[in-house]
Amino acid sequence: GLEGTPVAEDGFLYLTNGWGEVTKLDTRGGVPRLVWKYNPAPDRDYSTTVACCGINNRGAVLAGSMVISPVIDGRIVALNKTDGSKIWEVQVADPGNGEVITGAPLIVKDMIVTGMAGAEFGVRGWIEALDMKSGKRRWRTYMIPGPGEPGHETWKTGGGSTWVTGSYDPELNLIVWGTANPGPDWDAAFRPGDNLWTDSTVALNA
């Protein structure tokens, strides 16, 4: 699927397809010309069995001299904006647990912040921040309260994925992100309780 909004800069377009392939086009002069294309080569047979909601990618983002893009199998890749070569790559989500990444990353200061998808499979939703230079994890915050945390008693199954890209308020230093449905979303009889904090808006200290 093509669900990503192209990113435009100085006459160049950066586009993604559902598998996480990134294409750079030179649109100067009005006739698009291919500059480079990067294929992260996900396992297409395996990915279709773990992606809860289709093979989707909702866009890359530019960060200085890099293009940052998610891959359906849970990776985040950083590419050289000029030639498309890979700078670093990290496995963030665990597809073996039903987690995938479909949303565009969010740049916050020197961090890359990403959500994940998979609520229909009962995963425990989270938001993770990566160091922009190395891709190493800075922090991860779970959207569903764990044992001993307020609201944990409202849970029997998982959910609360974070597949829609959030926003950043630099004045308040807050990351604001929406959480998705609990799982299964269509029959509450299988998930008794209030299921805090799904279908909510969460604000995090960046």
PATOR-212300 format. One line per field, with one value per residue: residue in three letters; x, y, z of N, C-alpha, C, O in turn. Coordinates in Angstrom, 3 decimals, always signed. Layout:
PATOR-212300
figu = [ALA; ...] $
nxx = [X; ...] $
nyy = [Y; ...] $
nzz = [Z; ...] $
caxx = [X; ...] $
cayy = [Y; ...] $
cazz = [Z; ...] $
cxx = [X; ...] $
cyy = [Y; ...] $
czz = [Z; ...] $
oxx = [X; ...] $
oyy = [Y; ...] $
ozz = [Z; ...] $
end
This chain:
PATOR-212300
figu = [GLY; LEU; GLU; GLY; THR; PRO; VAL; ALA; GLU; ASP; GLY; PHE; LEU; TYR; LEU; THR; ASN; GLY; TRP; GLY; GLU; VAL; THR; LYS; LEU; ASP; THR; ARG; GLY; GLY; VAL; PRO; ARG; LEU; VAL; TRP; LYS; TYR; ASN; PRO; ALA; PRO; ASP; ARG; ASP; TYR; SER; THR; THR; VAL; ALA; CYS; CYS; GLY; ILE; ASN; ASN; ARG; GLY; ALA; VAL; LEU; ALA; GLY; SER; MET; VAL; ILE; SER; PRO; VAL; ILE; ASP; GLY; ARG; ILE; VAL; ALA; LEU; ASN; LYS; THR; ASP; GLY; SER; LYS; ILE; TRP; GLU; VAL; GLN; VAL; ALA; ASP; PRO; GLY; ASN; GLY; GLU; VAL; ILE; THR; GLY; ALA; PRO; LEU; ILE; VAL; LYS; ASP; MET; ILE; VAL; THR; GLY; MET; ALA; GLY; ALA; GLU; PHE; GLY; VAL; ARG; GLY; TRP; ILE; GLU; ALA; LEU; ASP; MET; LYS; SER; GLY; LYS; ARG; ARG; TRP; ARG; THR; TYR; MET; ILE; PRO; GLY; PRO; GLY; GLU; PRO; GLY; HIS; GLU; THR; TRP; LYS; THR; GLY; GLY; GLY; SER; THR; TRP; VAL; THR; GLY; SER; TYR; ASP; PRO; GLU; LEU; ASN; LEU; ILE; VAL; TRP; GLY; THR; ALA; ASN; PRO; GLY; PRO; ASP; TRP; ASP; ALA; ALA; PHE; ARG; PRO; GLY; ASP; ASN; LEU; TRP; THR; ASP; SER; THR; VAL; ALA; LEU; ASN; ALA] $
nxx = [+0.817; +0.327; +0.603; +2.025; +2.919; +4.683; +7.929; +9.165; +11.961; +13.953; +13.400; +13.513; +11.968; +11.051; +9.979; +8.001; +7.139; +4.789; +6.420; +8.596; +10.531; +12.572; +12.481; +14.179; +13.468; +14.334; +12.779; +13.160; +12.695; +10.430; +10.099; +10.128; +13.018; +14.770; +16.830; +17.959; +17.249; +16.310; +16.190; +15.044; +14.658; +12.670; +11.358; +9.032; +7.092; +6.995; +6.388; +3.749; +2.322; +2.517; +1.820; -0.726; -2.541; -2.251; +0.249; +1.922; +3.316; +3.867; +5.458; +8.695; +11.166; +13.065; +16.237; +18.576; +21.349; +20.283; +17.906; +15.238; +13.572; +10.850; +10.535; +8.393; +8.848; +9.652; +12.031; +14.116; +15.619; +18.453; +19.381; +21.810; +21.217; +22.083; +23.141; +21.724; +22.832; +23.159; +23.324; +22.887; +21.102; +18.460; +16.796; +13.705; +10.938; +9.304; +8.589; +8.025; +6.447; +4.154; +4.443; +4.814; +6.111; +4.579; +4.115; +5.209; +8.362; +9.057; +10.852; +12.576; +14.384; +17.541; +16.704; +15.021; +11.753; +9.506; +6.470; +4.403; +2.653; -0.067; -2.156; -4.422; -3.510; -3.112; -0.812; +1.400; +1.267; +3.733; +6.033; +9.061; +12.273; +15.065; +18.608; +19.771; +22.192; +23.313; +21.287; +20.764; +18.798; +17.181; +15.041; +12.091; +8.590; +5.788; +2.400; +0.333; -0.430; +1.819; +2.358; +1.820; +1.659; -0.391; -3.691; -3.282; -4.898; -7.083; -6.778; -6.820; -6.105; -3.972; -3.038; -3.397; -1.661; +0.556; +0.453; -0.095; +1.598; +2.872; +3.024; +5.214; +5.781; +7.797; +7.981; +6.799; +8.184; +7.013; +5.938; +3.231; +0.913; -1.285; -3.150; -4.054; -6.728; -7.827; -7.271; -9.176; -10.648; -13.294; -15.028; -15.864; -16.352; -14.345; -12.292; -12.467; -12.893; -11.665; -9.517; -7.346; -4.562; -5.961; -7.267; -6.764; -5.183; -1.824; +0.644; +4.077; +7.118; +9.706] $
nyy = [-1.195; +2.312; +4.535; +6.535; +9.948; +11.818; +13.271; +16.471; +18.338; +20.946; +20.527; +17.802; +14.607; +12.265; +9.063; +6.319; +2.820; +0.183; -1.896; -0.675; +0.240; +2.867; +5.694; +8.150; +11.007; +13.313; +16.177; +18.555; +20.806; +19.637; +17.067; +13.996; +12.317; +9.369; +9.196; +7.577; +4.304; +2.485; -0.753; -2.429; -5.104; -6.899; -10.003; -11.130; -13.115; -13.904; -11.468; -10.892; -12.618; -11.710; -9.050; -7.146; -5.533; -5.178; -4.510; -1.824; +1.485; +4.564; +6.673; +8.324; +10.336; +13.354; +14.008; +16.102; +15.157; +12.736; +10.184; +8.862; +5.871; +3.590; -0.026; -2.680; -5.008; -4.232; -2.829; +0.136; +2.273; +4.241; +6.322; +7.602; +10.747; +11.726; +9.644; +7.343; +5.246; +2.901; +3.994; +3.298; +0.622; -0.661; -3.139; -2.695; -3.198; -6.324; -8.691; -11.382; -11.380; -10.302; -7.604; -4.792; -2.097; +0.640; +3.351; +6.750; +7.992; +10.308; +13.251; +14.391; +16.717; +15.424; +12.884; +9.999; +9.171; +6.535; +4.722; +1.750; -1.083; -3.456; -4.050; -5.614; -8.143; -8.299; -7.172; -5.334; -2.014; +0.523; +3.350; +4.352; +5.886; +6.668; +7.136; +9.598; +9.551; +7.002; +5.103; +3.716; +2.677; +5.143; +5.469; +3.619; +3.648; +2.087; +1.854; +0.509; -0.127; -1.825; -4.571; -3.413; -0.777; +2.185; +1.475; -1.064; -3.082; -2.998; -4.622; -7.492; -8.549; -7.530; -4.477; -1.090; +0.006; +2.192; +3.376; +5.639; +8.559; +10.730; +14.020; +16.815; +19.178; +21.788; +23.901; +23.021; +20.720; +18.251; +15.116; +14.181; +11.680; +9.421; +6.553; +3.258; +0.847; -1.585; -5.177; -8.107; -5.715; -5.767; -7.230; -6.900; -8.744; -10.566; -9.274; -8.210; -5.327; -1.895; -1.337; +0.593; +2.369; +2.712; +3.919; +6.621; +9.806; +10.421; +12.098; +12.635; +13.253; +14.497] $
nzz = [+0.000; -0.570; +1.655; +2.742; +3.207; +0.854; +1.407; +0.918; -0.200; -1.231; -3.964; -4.196; -3.747; -1.256; -0.925; +0.345; +0.176; +1.078; +2.042; +3.077; +1.354; +0.186; -1.861; -3.696; -5.528; -8.070; -8.692; -9.905; -12.551; -13.390; -14.399; -13.015; -11.791; -11.064; -8.288; -6.232; -4.845; -2.031; -0.734; +1.980; +2.204; +3.571; +4.903; +2.874; +2.903; +5.616; +6.878; +6.146; +7.725; +10.317; +10.433; +11.616; +10.274; +7.519; +4.934; +5.445; +5.230; +6.545; +5.832; +5.560; +7.300; +7.372; +8.767; +9.388; +7.603; +7.019; +6.073; +7.719; +8.213; +8.724; +8.761; +7.798; +9.279; +11.781; +12.004; +12.186; +9.908; +9.028; +6.482; +4.153; +2.947; +0.532; -1.172; -0.530; +0.876; +3.616; +6.934; +9.640; +11.277; +13.202; +15.144; +16.382; +17.053; +17.886; +15.766; +16.141; +18.321; +17.445; +16.933; +14.830; +12.748; +11.393; +11.249; +10.564; +11.756; +14.485; +14.885; +17.640; +19.106; +19.478; +19.022; +17.699; +17.573; +17.840; +17.253; +17.386; +15.901; +16.197; +17.927; +17.574; +17.933; +20.593; +21.708; +23.909; +23.889; +23.042; +23.158; +21.737; +22.058; +20.095; +19.845; +17.680; +16.281; +16.598; +16.771; +19.057; +21.892; +23.796; +25.585; +26.538; +26.749; +28.028; +27.008; +28.200; +31.536; +33.685; +36.069; +39.347; +38.580; +38.264; +37.271; +36.279; +37.177; +35.560; +33.404; +31.249; +28.797; +25.976; +24.160; +22.895; +20.970; +19.040; +16.479; +14.920; +14.102; +16.590; +18.173; +18.906; +21.438; +21.739; +23.577; +25.955; +26.178; +25.642; +24.445; +22.584; +22.110; +20.483; +21.568; +20.490; +19.992; +22.521; +22.565; +21.815; +19.586; +18.860; +20.447; +23.548; +25.527; +25.669; +26.865; +29.685; +31.812; +32.169; +30.574; +30.617; +29.259; +26.694; +23.515; +23.946; +24.739; +25.321; +27.199; +27.249; +29.010; +27.162] $
caxx = [+0.000; +0.987; -0.093; +2.945; +3.004; +6.054; +8.631; +9.763; +13.022; +14.843; +13.123; +13.612; +10.918; +11.406; +8.741; +8.103; +6.015; +4.384; +7.487; +9.671; +11.485; +12.638; +12.874; +14.432; +13.250; +14.680; +11.631; +13.495; +12.463; +9.079; +10.080; +10.784; +14.146; +15.193; +18.173; +18.326; +16.195; +16.845; +15.296; +15.468; +14.514; +11.985; +10.848; +7.667; +6.177; +6.860; +5.770; +2.299; +1.699; +2.588; +1.271; -2.145; -3.460; -1.770; +1.645; +1.807; +4.386; +3.258; +6.391; +9.998; +11.354; +14.423; +16.910; +19.909; +21.798; +19.774; +16.503; +14.890; +12.376; +10.509; +10.327; +7.247; +9.248; +10.027; +13.316; +14.255; +16.870; +18.928; +20.035; +22.458; +20.250; +22.664; +23.308; +20.860; +23.543; +22.704; +24.215; +22.672; +19.832; +18.208; +15.540; +13.027; +9.766; +9.499; +7.514; +7.682; +5.435; +3.039; +4.716; +5.397; +6.149; +3.974; +4.003; +6.400; +9.015; +8.973; +12.144; +12.505; +15.756; +18.509; +16.131; +14.012; +10.721; +8.652; +5.461; +4.321; +1.302; -0.298; -3.120; -5.367; -2.899; -2.967; +0.502; +1.415; +1.761; +4.826; +6.721; +10.498; +13.143; +16.388; +19.635; +19.780; +23.481; +23.679; +20.129; +20.619; +17.619; +17.270; +14.015; +10.840; +7.481; +4.639; +1.123; -0.509; +0.245; +2.294; +2.108; +2.221; +1.429; -1.810; -4.518; -2.988; -6.012; -8.127; -6.316; -6.755; -5.355; -3.145; -3.523; -2.832; -0.543; +0.847; +0.861; -0.225; +2.689; +2.494; +3.495; +6.136; +5.645; +9.111; +7.876; +6.513; +9.026; +6.102; +5.546; +1.809; +0.712; -2.539; -3.071; -5.093; -7.708; -7.433; -7.542; -9.751; -11.398; -14.688; -15.851; -15.350; -16.544; -13.076; -11.313; -13.165; -12.150; -11.661; -8.421; -6.573; -4.997; -6.197; -8.164; -6.475; -4.050; -0.829; +1.708; +5.312; +8.285; +10.631] $
cayy = [+0.000; +3.612; +5.334; +7.535; +11.258; +12.108; +14.380; +17.317; +19.256; +21.490; +19.949; +16.344; +13.899; +11.000; +8.295; +4.945; +1.924; -0.574; -2.773; +0.133; +0.702; +4.327; +6.188; +9.588; +11.524; +14.698; +16.723; +19.862; +20.816; +19.160; +15.668; +13.232; +11.462; +8.536; +9.446; +6.285; +3.528; +1.571; -1.863; -3.064; -6.548; -7.688; -11.301; -10.790; -14.181; -13.850; -10.204; -10.917; -13.437; -11.052; -7.698; -7.282; -4.653; -4.903; -4.115; -0.373; +2.370; +5.891; +7.724; +8.563; +11.688; +13.839; +14.456; +16.525; +14.535; +11.373; +9.831; +7.851; +5.201; +2.312; -1.209; -3.408; -6.058; -3.690; -2.138; +1.531; +2.425; +5.588; +6.312; +8.817; +11.454; +12.002; +8.480; +6.248; +4.175; +2.702; +4.486; +2.325; -0.093; -1.298; -3.868; -2.024; -4.007; -7.779; -9.290; -12.680; -11.133; -9.611; -6.175; -4.266; -0.637; +1.157; +4.809; +7.568; +8.419; +11.706; +13.771; +15.197; +17.101; +14.503; +11.550; +9.511; +8.551; +5.691; +3.874; +0.401; -1.558; -4.846; -4.156; -6.699; -9.380; -8.246; -6.726; -4.232; -0.878; +1.321; +4.374; +4.237; +6.939; +6.201; +8.147; +9.873; +9.233; +5.583; +4.229; +3.024; +3.063; +6.102; +5.044; +3.043; +3.788; +1.261; +2.536; -0.268; -0.228; -3.137; -4.905; -2.403; +0.570; +2.565; +1.032; -2.438; -3.956; -2.903; -5.353; -8.948; -8.796; -6.395; -3.473; +0.239; +0.293; +3.623; +3.378; +6.972; +9.409; +11.755; +15.394; +17.297; +20.574; +22.164; +24.807; +22.211; +19.524; +17.121; +14.304; +13.863; +10.537; +8.702; +5.106; +2.578; +0.014; -2.835; -6.312; -7.754; -4.456; -5.901; -7.989; -6.598; -9.885; -11.291; -8.433; -7.465; -4.240; -0.605; -1.337; +1.848; +3.652; +2.623; +4.940; +7.787; +10.662; +10.330; +13.094; +12.135; +14.139; +14.057] $
cazz = [+0.000; -0.534; +2.669; +3.271; +2.576; +0.422; +2.039; -0.111; +0.238; -2.263; -5.268; -4.143; -3.024; -0.611; -0.838; +0.837; -0.088; +2.257; +2.534; +3.653; +0.356; +0.141; -3.172; -3.802; -6.866; -8.380; -9.422; -10.462; -13.980; -13.661; -14.826; -11.949; -12.152; -9.946; -7.770; -5.649; -4.207; -1.019; -0.409; +3.233; +1.990; +4.602; +4.484; +2.468; +3.331; +7.069; +7.296; +5.971; +8.767; +11.624; +10.380; +11.943; +9.548; +6.172; +4.728; +5.328; +5.684; +6.470; +5.471; +6.149; +7.812; +7.187; +9.991; +8.973; +6.358; +6.991; +5.880; +8.717; +7.712; +9.343; +7.926; +8.322; +10.218; +13.083; +11.987; +11.793; +9.170; +8.749; +5.184; +3.697; +2.107; -0.779; -2.044; -0.130; +1.580; +4.987; +7.993; +10.710; +11.274; +14.491; +15.317; +17.494; +17.396; +17.849; +14.968; +16.705; +19.346; +16.799; +16.826; +13.599; +12.711; +10.165; +11.308; +10.343; +12.998; +14.896; +15.338; +18.854; +19.442; +18.881; +19.137; +16.767; +18.394; +17.023; +17.861; +16.843; +15.615; +16.567; +19.028; +17.329; +18.406; +22.039; +22.154; +24.872; +23.120; +23.599; +22.377; +22.005; +21.540; +19.692; +19.615; +16.248; +15.677; +16.672; +16.765; +20.342; +22.652; +24.898; +26.538; +26.042; +27.686; +27.655; +27.122; +29.093; +32.837; +34.102; +37.473; +40.310; +38.065; +38.333; +36.163; +35.847; +37.547; +34.542; +32.227; +31.108; +27.561; +25.588; +23.221; +23.084; +20.081; +18.860; +15.077; +14.327; +14.573; +17.547; +17.997; +19.935; +21.834; +22.280; +24.719; +27.145; +26.104; +25.756; +23.300; +22.701; +21.223; +20.648; +21.695; +19.728; +20.682; +23.163; +21.690; +20.512; +19.683; +18.422; +21.387; +24.883; +26.425; +25.757; +27.556; +30.742; +32.444; +31.487; +29.599; +30.611; +28.714; +25.266; +22.946; +24.780; +24.393; +26.386; +27.125; +27.862; +29.103; +26.110] $
cxx = [+0.854; +0.195; +0.789; +2.879; +4.439; +6.629; +9.352; +10.811; +13.873; +14.640; +13.248; +12.437; +11.469; +10.107; +9.018; +6.922; +5.772; +5.466; +8.635; +10.754; +11.411; +13.166; +13.078; +14.293; +13.704; +13.556; +11.913; +13.363; +11.132; +8.974; +10.822; +11.889; +14.589; +16.630; +18.726; +17.104; +16.837; +15.796; +15.789; +15.284; +13.886; +11.562; +9.368; +6.668; +5.925; +6.096; +4.260; +1.603; +1.672; +2.026; -0.239; -3.046; -2.941; -0.320; +1.655; +3.063; +3.892; +4.297; +7.702; +10.051; +12.814; +14.970; +18.341; +20.267; +21.254; +18.295; +16.219; +13.578; +12.123; +10.396; +9.234; +7.628; +9.816; +11.378; +13.133; +15.605; +17.165; +19.766; +20.709; +21.548; +20.775; +22.668; +22.477; +21.551; +23.090; +23.756; +24.113; +21.280; +19.658; +16.863; +14.859; +11.831; +10.088; +8.367; +7.122; +6.633; +4.226; +3.233; +5.304; +5.437; +5.609; +3.956; +5.309; +7.033; +8.773; +10.346; +11.913; +13.930; +16.728; +18.031; +15.163; +12.998; +9.787; +7.611; +5.478; +2.868; +1.187; -1.339; -4.092; -4.833; -2.635; -1.596; +0.352; +2.073; +2.848; +5.252; +8.192; +11.258; +14.530; +17.339; +19.795; +21.082; +23.736; +22.508; +19.918; +19.417; +17.967; +16.272; +12.859; +9.796; +6.302; +3.343; +0.166; +0.217; +0.606; +1.976; +2.660; +2.024; -0.060; -2.566; -4.284; -4.151; -7.136; -7.842; -6.425; -5.951; -4.622; -3.820; -2.820; -1.637; -0.527; +1.233; +0.698; +0.834; +2.180; +3.060; +4.425; +5.919; +6.969; +9.034; +7.654; +7.405; +8.189; +5.915; +4.100; +1.486; -0.641; -2.308; -4.273; -5.937; -7.079; -7.750; -8.203; -10.671; -12.881; -15.579; -15.285; -15.527; -15.252; -11.981; -12.017; -12.267; -12.179; -10.523; -7.730; -5.159; -5.069; -7.186; -8.004; -5.393; -3.097; +0.236; +2.917; +6.344; +9.330; +11.994] $
cyy = [+1.250; +4.501; +6.438; +8.835; +11.510; +13.307; +15.163; +18.231; +19.654; +20.838; +18.443; +15.779; +12.593; +10.254; +6.906; +4.132; +1.060; -1.443; -2.002; +0.494; +2.229; +4.748; +7.695; +9.992; +12.973; +15.248; +18.108; +19.815; +20.217; +17.731; +14.841; +12.331; +10.685; +8.861; +8.171; +5.609; +2.544; +0.522; -2.539; -4.570; -7.284; -9.036; -11.133; -11.868; -14.097; -12.603; -10.245; -11.738; -12.734; -9.638; -7.771; -6.600; -4.269; -4.476; -2.625; +0.332; +3.785; +6.999; +7.738; +9.999; +12.066; +14.353; +14.822; +15.915; +13.127; +11.324; +8.687; +7.205; +3.911; +1.208; -2.039; -4.443; -5.535; -3.016; -0.641; +1.646; +3.906; +5.533; +7.651; +9.506; +11.653; +10.793; +7.265; +5.098; +4.097; +3.184; +3.577; +1.727; -0.763; -2.021; -3.315; -2.842; -5.490; -8.416; -10.676; -12.596; -10.403; -8.118; -5.845; -2.744; -0.181; +2.682; +5.510; +7.946; +9.906; +12.134; +14.691; +15.483; +16.173; +13.061; +11.271; +8.734; +7.775; +4.979; +2.509; +0.042; -3.014; -5.058; -5.313; -8.046; -9.357; -7.859; -5.599; -3.023; -0.094; +2.409; +4.289; +5.385; +6.358; +7.378; +8.358; +9.445; +7.733; +4.620; +3.496; +3.562; +4.066; +5.724; +4.387; +3.189; +2.970; +2.017; +1.811; -0.431; -1.661; -3.405; -3.844; -0.980; +0.900; +2.120; -0.389; -3.383; -3.934; -3.798; -6.850; -9.330; -7.523; -5.439; -2.149; +0.518; +1.772; +3.905; +4.723; +7.888; +10.519; +13.120; +15.763; +18.780; +21.013; +23.090; +24.034; +20.982; +18.261; +16.435; +13.882; +12.795; +9.885; +7.210; +4.462; +1.695; -1.086; -3.989; -7.459; -6.546; -4.633; -6.665; -7.841; -7.745; -10.659; -10.486; -7.598; -6.410; -2.985; -0.455; +0.027; +1.550; +3.552; +3.697; +6.273; +8.652; +10.700; +11.398; +12.593; +13.243; +13.646; +13.651] $
czz = [+0.000; +0.411; +3.239; +2.502; +2.134; +1.176; +0.947; +0.496; -0.970; -3.632; -5.333; -3.338; -2.473; -0.342; -0.274; +0.311; +1.146; +2.855; +3.173; +2.665; +0.275; -1.230; -3.108; -5.271; -6.954; -9.249; -9.992; -11.981; -14.366; -14.141; -13.789; -12.500; -10.919; -9.560; -7.133; -5.068; -3.256; -0.680; +0.870; +3.235; +3.172; +4.025; +4.138; +2.854; +4.834; +7.502; +7.187; +7.050; +10.119; +11.614; +10.552; +10.942; +8.174; +6.138; +4.419; +5.818; +5.480; +6.373; +6.218; +6.663; +7.612; +8.507; +9.631; +7.634; +6.188; +6.627; +6.847; +8.298; +8.478; +8.300; +8.593; +9.374; +11.523; +13.149; +11.734; +11.099; +8.974; +7.477; +4.915; +2.688; +0.686; -1.692; -1.646; +0.557; +3.038; +5.973; +9.213; +10.578; +12.626; +14.445; +16.557; +17.969; +17.233; +17.050; +15.466; +17.792; +18.770; +16.661; +15.449; +13.704; +11.367; +10.125; +11.025; +11.677; +13.261; +15.399; +16.528; +19.310; +18.726; +18.975; +17.989; +17.594; +17.478; +17.870; +17.203; +16.609; +16.046; +17.639; +18.832; +17.809; +19.910; +22.530; +23.176; +24.208; +23.831; +22.625; +22.746; +21.355; +21.276; +19.553; +18.114; +15.580; +15.583; +16.521; +18.076; +21.115; +23.746; +25.991; +25.795; +27.132; +27.173; +27.911; +28.062; +30.429; +33.175; +35.564; +38.418; +39.850; +38.105; +37.082; +35.717; +36.134; +36.522; +33.343; +32.364; +29.874; +27.173; +24.637; +23.441; +22.209; +19.698; +17.416; +14.383; +14.945; +15.477; +17.197; +19.138; +20.163; +22.457; +23.485; +26.016; +27.234; +26.279; +24.407; +23.535; +21.660; +21.518; +20.777; +21.015; +20.636; +21.525; +22.225; +22.446; +20.622; +19.424; +19.396; +22.799; +25.860; +26.622; +26.447; +28.621; +31.369; +31.603; +30.495; +29.492; +30.090; +27.189; +24.828; +23.696; +24.137; +25.583; +26.151; +27.899; +27.938; +28.116; +26.660] $
oxx = [+1.974; -0.774; +0.360; +2.792; +5.346; +5.904; +10.072; +10.602; +14.442; +15.602; +13.107; +11.975; +12.249; +9.238; +10.125; +5.851; +6.475; +5.444; +9.544; +11.800; +10.325; +14.175; +12.262; +14.918; +13.488; +13.394; +11.006; +13.861; +10.735; +7.865; +12.042; +11.723; +14.764; +17.535; +19.832; +16.071; +17.788; +14.652; +16.849; +15.712; +14.499; +11.425; +8.539; +5.504; +4.783; +5.250; +3.560; +0.404; +0.887; +1.777; -0.942; -4.190; -3.168; +0.270; +1.427; +3.773; +3.537; +4.044; +7.816; +9.111; +13.697; +14.279; +19.215; +19.570; +21.708; +17.544; +16.887; +12.588; +13.067; +10.191; +9.159; +6.833; +10.399; +11.837; +12.138; +16.618; +16.260; +20.743; +20.252; +21.156; +19.990; +22.254; +22.511; +20.926; +22.687; +24.931; +25.128; +20.413; +20.596; +15.921; +15.379; +11.721; +11.028; +7.291; +5.993; +6.007; +3.367; +2.288; +6.192; +4.871; +6.124; +3.794; +6.386; +6.312; +8.345; +10.938; +11.151; +14.607; +16.746; +18.836; +14.577; +13.347; +9.331; +7.836; +6.449; +1.961; +2.185; -1.410; -4.538; -5.602; -2.013; -1.238; -0.712; +3.285; +2.890; +4.893; +8.538; +10.935; +15.094; +16.930; +19.939; +21.069; +24.307; +22.703; +18.971; +19.067; +18.909; +16.618; +12.678; +10.062; +5.868; +3.210; -0.714; +1.378; -0.184; +1.385; +3.814; +2.202; -0.899; -2.120; -5.010; -4.359; -8.050; -8.579; -6.166; -5.205; -4.630; -5.009; -1.777; -0.695; -1.467; +2.221; +1.309; +0.947; +1.182; +3.515; +4.433; +5.876; +7.248; +9.928; +8.246; +7.393; +8.592; +5.756; +3.782; +1.752; -1.072; -1.387; -5.361; -5.872; -5.938; -8.420; -7.836; -11.380; -13.664; -16.788; -14.360; -14.914; -15.083; -10.858; -12.144; -11.050; -12.655; -10.545; -7.554; -4.601; -4.324; -7.859; -8.982; -4.780; -3.507; +0.684; +2.803; +6.436; +9.793; +12.876] $
oyy = [+1.247; +5.143; +7.191; +8.828; +11.425; +14.235; +14.578; +18.825; +18.798; +20.623; +17.856; +16.393; +11.904; +10.745; +6.382; +4.673; +1.195; -1.710; -2.601; +1.003; +2.809; +4.224; +8.422; +9.397; +13.761; +14.841; +18.765; +18.891; +20.274; +17.216; +14.964; +11.674; +11.266; +8.810; +7.738; +6.235; +1.849; +0.856; -3.164; -5.243; -8.199; -9.189; -11.005; -11.559; -14.203; -12.671; -9.696; -11.568; -13.113; -9.073; -8.376; -7.016; -3.149; -4.127; -2.213; -0.157; +4.168; +8.132; +7.243; +10.773; +11.211; +15.034; +13.957; +16.129; +12.392; +12.276; +7.655; +7.896; +3.211; +1.470; -2.094; -4.733; -6.296; -2.662; -0.210; +1.181; +4.718; +4.788; +8.697; +8.905; +11.738; +10.882; +6.250; +4.066; +5.102; +2.832; +3.138; +2.247; -1.366; -1.572; -3.452; -3.147; -5.860; -8.659; -11.109; -13.594; -9.938; -7.413; -6.547; -2.164; -0.572; +3.254; +4.946; +8.199; +10.652; +11.461; +15.654; +14.600; +16.133; +12.130; +12.179; +7.748; +8.296; +4.674; +2.145; +0.749; -3.710; -6.144; -5.924; -8.974; -10.273; -8.181; -4.989; -3.008; -0.044; +2.400; +4.168; +5.806; +5.653; +8.481; +7.393; +9.018; +7.252; +3.452; +2.718; +4.737; +3.874; +5.666; +4.575; +2.897; +3.135; +2.729; +2.435; -0.838; -2.585; -2.557; -3.432; -0.051; +0.006; +2.367; -0.888; -4.362; -4.756; -3.751; -7.419; -10.310; -6.546; -5.561; -2.087; +1.186; +2.511; +4.591; +4.933; +7.979; +11.171; +13.352; +15.123; +19.559; +20.650; +23.072; +24.352; +20.276; +17.324; +17.084; +13.292; +12.978; +9.814; +6.661; +5.036; +1.779; -1.482; -3.804; -7.750; -6.374; -3.737; -6.737; -8.552; -7.734; -11.336; -10.969; -6.384; -6.573; -2.996; +0.449; +0.549; +0.522; +4.230; +4.310; +6.944; +8.279; +10.977; +11.582; +12.181; +14.077; +12.509; +13.258] $
ozz = [+0.511; +0.005; +4.113; +1.275; +2.962; +1.536; +0.139; +1.554; -1.646; -4.370; -6.405; -2.377; -3.131; +0.378; -0.397; +0.035; +2.148; +4.056; +3.746; +3.065; +0.293; -1.702; -2.543; -6.148; -6.033; -10.399; -10.505; -12.623; -15.530; -14.282; -13.682; -13.528; -9.849; -10.393; -7.457; -4.829; -3.613; -0.375; +0.855; +4.172; +3.722; +2.811; +5.039; +3.108; +5.281; +8.394; +8.037; +7.268; +10.988; +12.679; +9.742; +10.757; +7.716; +7.161; +3.281; +6.697; +4.365; +6.783; +7.340; +6.487; +7.674; +9.265; +9.574; +6.642; +5.310; +6.839; +6.800; +8.056; +8.845; +7.115; +9.821; +10.268; +12.296; +14.235; +11.151; +11.622; +8.780; +7.402; +5.377; +1.687; -0.258; -2.848; -2.342; +0.804; +3.624; +5.866; +9.754; +9.876; +13.146; +13.792; +17.664; +19.156; +16.530; +17.597; +15.237; +18.149; +19.519; +16.306; +14.967; +14.631; +10.320; +9.048; +11.218; +12.642; +12.380; +16.243; +16.440; +19.837; +17.496; +19.005; +17.401; +18.244; +16.460; +19.041; +16.539; +17.048; +16.234; +18.215; +19.803; +18.060; +20.449; +23.663; +23.283; +23.991; +25.060; +21.447; +23.921; +20.244; +22.113; +19.188; +17.363; +14.426; +14.603; +16.183; +18.192; +21.011; +24.514; +27.171; +24.592; +28.298; +26.033; +28.906; +28.654; +30.443; +32.982; +36.233; +38.304; +40.638; +37.993; +35.961; +34.857; +35.418; +36.592; +32.358; +33.425; +29.890; +27.922; +24.340; +24.091; +22.634; +19.991; +17.155; +13.335; +16.168; +15.172; +16.077; +20.190; +19.211; +23.599; +24.332; +27.047; +28.243; +26.968; +23.373; +24.567; +20.472; +22.669; +20.174; +20.967; +21.862; +21.284; +21.209; +23.585; +21.613; +19.737; +19.179; +23.194; +26.927; +27.636; +26.597; +28.460; +31.449; +30.468; +29.660; +28.392; +30.472; +26.481; +25.656; +24.026; +23.136; +26.710; +25.019; +29.053; +27.037; +28.215; +25.897] $
end
